[in-house]
Amino acid sequence: MIVDFHTHIGGVKSYHRNLKGLIFVTENDLLSYMVEFNIQRAVVLPAHGFDVELGEYIQSSENVLRICRSHPGLIPFCCIDPMESKKSSFIEDYVSKGARGYGEYKVKLPIDHTSSQEIYEICGKLKIPILMHIDGSHSYMFEEAFQKIAYKYNKTVFIMHGPGWWRHISAEQSREVYPTGPVKPGGLVDRILSEFENVYADISATSGFNALQRDRNYARGFLEKHGSKIVFGTDFPCIDPYGEQFGPDGLHLNLLKSLELSDKTLEAILFNNAERLLNLSQ
């Protein structure tokens, strides 16, 4: 059994040097990928704050819920404008209609902004996880502020993703968005996953793939240590460093299999953790 915890439907801009313009996918494209790679379930993430001026368009919460109702293998999440005054009412309504989590939370706000904290609290009360994209403005003060947030909202499950998170797999800091070379043990990611029961990590996109493939010996030990806190994801239809599409190219899945992890750890990452976080047995 495999759950892809991080997928989108819609159009995103390609930043690959050989691919210009938008990459657009429908639910049928997502379902086709799932069949090809034997993915039983996929979390579909709406998002607020993508750059519409560039033409990017990720399906809204309403559309995601509608699409997922027609396809039992798809699991809807929801999200709202963080400046919305009636946050609780909107999120509660989405959850009542089937949303299993919140995110992708990708916004241009400090991670400890008051509006963000309201959302963290609501997710904790509703017992739904929140998938966090840590990058750019949202990573502002991340290193200093997130641990306080995770402690304050200890009833809220945070699933961390993005270059602003994964570059901290190493204790040796780098200005690179996607650092390379050996990982120095004792990084912030390792410390947070060890200390906070309510914090998980999503290996999707270039950020997660790069963090694990840059030092495979470290990655093997890291995943065995934190296997119960890691979820498999691709960020479909995100474009990989080679100009192909994360998910259909199998990079994340093949990397996990190549690390020769224990069956227990691999099963936890590919399915068991998602099943527990999303109550898929219900």
C-alpha positions as CSV (number, residue, x, y, z in Angstrom):
1,M,0.0,0.0,0.0
2,I,1.3,3.5,-0.9
3,V,-0.1,6.9,-0.1
4,D,1.3,10.0,-1.9
5,F,0.8,12.6,0.8
6,H,1.5,15.6,-1.5
7,T,-0.2,16.2,-4.8
8,H,-1.9,19.0,-6.7
9,I,-4.3,19.5,-9.5
10,G,-4.0,22.6,-11.7
11,G,-1.3,24.6,-13.3
12,V,2.1,25.6,-12.0
13,K,5.0,27.5,-13.6
14,S,8.0,25.5,-14.6
15,Y,11.4,27.1,-13.6
16,H,13.4,24.4,-15.4
17,R,15.7,26.0,-18.0
18,N,14.4,23.7,-20.7
19,L,10.7,23.9,-19.9
20,K,9.0,27.2,-20.4
21,G,5.5,28.1,-19.3
22,L,2.9,26.3,-17.3
23,I,2.6,22.6,-16.4
24,F,-1.1,21.8,-16.1
25,V,-2.6,18.5,-14.9
26,T,-6.1,17.3,-14.3
27,E,-7.5,14.7,-11.9
28,N,-7.3,12.2,-14.8
29,D,-3.5,12.9,-15.0
30,L,-3.2,12.3,-11.3
31,L,-5.2,9.1,-11.4
32,S,-3.1,7.8,-14.3
33,Y,0.1,8.4,-12.3
34,M,-1.5,6.5,-9.4
35,V,-2.4,3.5,-11.5
36,E,1.1,3.4,-13.1
37,F,2.9,3.4,-9.8
38,N,0.4,1.4,-7.8
39,I,-0.5,4.4,-5.5
40,Q,-3.6,3.5,-3.7
41,R,-4.4,6.9,-2.2
42,A,-3.2,10.5,-2.8
43,V,-3.7,13.6,-0.8
44,V,-4.9,16.5,-3.0
45,L,-3.8,19.9,-1.7
46,P,-5.4,23.2,-2.6
47,A,-3.3,26.2,-1.9
48,H,-3.7,29.9,-1.2
49,G,-1.0,32.3,-2.4
50,F,0.3,30.8,-5.6
51,D,1.4,33.5,-8.1
52,V,-1.7,34.1,-10.2
53,E,0.1,36.8,-12.1
54,L,2.2,34.1,-13.6
55,G,-0.8,32.1,-14.5
56,E,-0.4,29.6,-11.7
57,Y,-3.7,28.0,-10.6
58,I,-4.1,25.3,-8.0
59,Q,-7.6,24.0,-7.5
60,S,-9.6,25.7,-4.7
61,S,-10.8,23.9,-1.6
62,E,-14.3,23.7,-3.0
63,N,-13.1,22.2,-6.3
64,V,-10.7,19.7,-4.5
65,L,-13.6,18.5,-2.3
66,R,-15.9,18.1,-5.4
67,I,-13.2,16.2,-7.4
68,C,-12.4,13.9,-4.5
69,R,-16.0,13.0,-4.0
70,S,-15.9,11.3,-7.4
71,H,-12.7,9.4,-6.8
72,P,-12.4,7.3,-3.6
73,G,-8.6,7.1,-3.9
74,L,-8.2,10.9,-3.6
75,I,-8.1,12.5,-0.1
76,P,-9.0,16.2,0.1
77,F,-7.3,18.8,2.2
78,C,-8.5,22.4,2.5
79,C,-7.0,25.9,3.0
80,I,-8.2,29.5,3.2
81,D,-6.9,33.0,3.0
82,P,-5.0,33.4,6.3
83,M,-6.5,36.9,6.6
84,E,-10.0,35.6,6.5
85,S,-11.9,36.8,9.6
86,K,-14.1,33.8,9.9
87,K,-11.4,31.2,9.8
88,S,-13.0,28.7,12.1
89,S,-16.3,28.7,10.3
90,F,-14.7,28.0,6.9
91,I,-12.4,25.3,8.1
92,E,-15.1,23.6,10.1
93,D,-17.3,23.6,7.1
94,Y,-14.7,22.1,4.8
95,V,-13.9,19.4,7.4
96,S,-17.7,18.6,7.7
97,K,-17.7,18.1,3.9
98,G,-14.8,15.7,4.0
99,A,-11.5,17.5,4.2
100,R,-9.0,15.3,6.2
101,G,-6.3,18.0,6.7
102,Y,-5.2,21.6,6.1
103,G,-2.7,22.8,3.5
104,E,-0.7,23.2,1.6
105,Y,0.0,26.2,3.9
106,K,2.2,28.3,1.6
107,V,1.9,31.9,2.5
108,K,4.0,35.1,2.7
109,L,3.8,35.5,6.4
110,P,6.2,34.8,9.3
111,I,5.6,31.4,10.7
112,D,4.5,32.9,14.0
113,H,2.2,35.5,12.6
114,T,-1.0,35.9,14.6
115,S,-3.2,34.8,11.7
116,S,-1.2,31.7,11.2
117,Q,-1.4,30.9,14.9
118,E,-5.2,31.1,14.7
119,I,-5.1,28.4,12.0
120,Y,-2.7,26.2,14.0
121,E,-5.1,26.4,16.9
122,I,-8.2,25.6,14.8
123,C,-6.5,22.5,13.2
124,G,-5.6,21.3,16.7
125,K,-9.1,21.6,17.9
126,L,-10.5,19.8,14.8
127,K,-7.8,17.1,15.1
128,I,-6.6,17.6,11.5
129,P,-2.9,17.8,10.4
130,I,-1.5,20.9,8.7
131,L,1.0,20.6,5.9
132,M,3.5,23.4,6.0
133,H,5.6,24.8,3.2
134,I,8.7,26.4,4.6
135,D,10.2,28.7,2.1
136,G,10.8,32.4,1.4
137,S,8.7,34.7,3.5
138,H,7.1,31.8,5.5
139,S,10.6,30.7,6.6
140,Y,11.2,34.1,8.2
141,M,12.3,33.5,11.7
142,F,11.6,29.8,11.2
143,E,14.8,28.7,12.9
144,E,14.0,30.8,16.0
145,A,10.2,30.6,16.1
146,F,9.0,27.2,15.0
147,Q,10.0,25.2,18.0
148,K,8.1,27.6,20.2
149,I,5.1,27.2,17.9
150,A,5.3,23.4,18.0
151,Y,5.4,23.5,21.8
152,K,2.6,26.0,22.1
153,Y,0.3,24.1,19.7
154,N,1.3,20.6,20.9
155,K,-2.2,19.3,20.0
156,T,-1.7,20.3,16.4
157,V,0.1,17.9,14.0
158,F,2.6,19.8,11.7
159,I,3.8,18.1,8.6
160,M,6.9,20.0,7.4
161,H,8.0,20.4,3.8
162,G,10.0,22.7,1.6
163,P,13.6,23.9,1.2
164,G,13.4,26.1,4.3
165,W,12.8,22.9,6.3
166,W,15.0,20.3,4.5
167,R,18.1,22.4,4.3
168,H,18.3,22.0,8.0
169,I,18.8,18.2,7.8
170,S,22.5,19.1,8.2
171,A,23.9,20.9,11.2
172,E,26.3,22.7,8.8
173,Q,24.4,25.7,7.5
174,S,24.5,26.7,3.9
175,R,23.1,29.6,1.9
176,E,22.2,27.2,-0.9
177,V,18.5,26.5,-1.4
178,Y,19.3,22.9,-2.1
179,P,22.6,22.2,-0.3
180,T,24.9,19.4,-1.5
181,G,27.6,17.2,0.0
182,P,27.8,15.2,3.2
183,V,25.3,15.8,6.0
184,K,26.7,16.9,9.4
185,P,24.7,15.1,12.1
186,G,22.7,17.1,14.6
187,G,20.7,19.3,12.2
188,L,17.6,21.2,13.3
189,V,15.4,18.7,11.4
190,D,16.7,15.8,13.4
191,R,16.4,17.7,16.7
192,I,12.8,18.8,16.0
193,L,11.6,15.4,14.9
194,S,13.2,13.9,18.0
195,E,11.8,16.4,20.5
196,F,8.3,17.0,19.2
197,E,5.8,14.2,18.9
198,N,3.5,16.4,16.9
199,V,6.0,17.2,14.1
200,Y,6.3,15.1,11.0
201,A,8.1,15.6,7.7
202,D,7.1,15.2,4.0
203,I,9.9,14.1,1.6
204,S,8.2,15.6,-1.6
205,A,9.6,17.9,-4.3
206,T,13.2,18.7,-4.9
207,S,13.8,19.8,-1.3
208,G,13.0,16.4,0.2
209,F,14.6,14.4,-2.6
210,N,17.8,16.5,-2.4
211,A,18.0,16.2,1.4
212,L,17.9,12.4,1.2
213,Q,20.0,11.7,-1.9
214,R,22.9,14.1,-1.0
215,D,24.2,11.7,1.6
216,R,22.6,8.3,1.3
217,N,24.5,6.8,4.3
218,Y,23.1,9.5,6.5
219,A,19.7,9.3,4.9
220,R,19.4,5.6,5.7
221,G,20.1,6.1,9.4
222,F,17.9,9.2,9.5
223,L,14.9,7.4,8.1
224,E,15.4,4.4,10.3
225,K,15.5,6.7,13.3
226,H,12.5,8.8,12.3
227,G,10.6,6.4,10.1
228,S,7.4,6.8,12.2
229,K,7.5,10.6,11.5
230,I,8.1,10.6,7.7
231,V,5.5,10.5,5.0
232,F,6.1,9.8,1.3
233,G,5.0,12.5,-1.2
234,T,6.0,13.8,-4.6
235,D,4.5,17.3,-5.0
236,F,3.0,16.1,-8.4
237,P,3.1,17.8,-10.9
238,C,6.3,19.5,-9.6
239,I,9.2,19.4,-12.1
240,D,12.3,17.6,-11.0
241,P,15.9,18.7,-11.7
242,Y,16.0,16.8,-14.9
243,G,13.0,18.5,-16.4
244,E,10.6,15.6,-15.8
245,Q,7.6,15.4,-13.5
246,F,7.9,14.3,-9.9
247,G,5.7,11.3,-9.3
248,P,5.6,9.8,-12.8
249,D,9.4,9.7,-12.9
250,G,9.5,7.6,-9.7
251,L,12.5,9.5,-8.2
252,H,11.3,9.6,-4.6
253,L,9.9,6.1,-4.6
254,N,13.0,4.6,-6.2
255,L,15.3,6.5,-3.8
256,L,13.5,5.0,-0.8
257,K,13.7,1.5,-2.2
258,S,17.4,1.9,-3.0
259,L,18.3,2.8,0.6
260,E,17.5,-0.8,1.6
261,L,15.4,0.3,4.6
262,S,13.9,-2.2,6.9
263,D,10.4,-3.4,5.9
264,K,8.9,-1.8,9.0
265,T,10.4,1.7,8.2
266,L,9.5,1.5,4.5
267,E,6.0,0.5,5.2
268,A,5.6,3.3,7.8
269,I,6.8,5.9,5.3
270,L,4.8,4.7,2.3
271,F,1.5,4.0,4.1
272,N,1.3,3.4,7.9
273,N,2.0,6.9,9.0
274,A,-0.5,8.4,6.5
275,E,-3.1,5.9,7.6
276,R,-2.6,6.9,11.3
277,L,-2.5,10.7,10.6
278,L,-5.6,10.6,8.4
279,N,-7.6,7.8,10.0
280,L,-7.8,6.0,6.7
281,S,-9.1,2.9,8.3
282,Q,-12.3,4.7,9.1
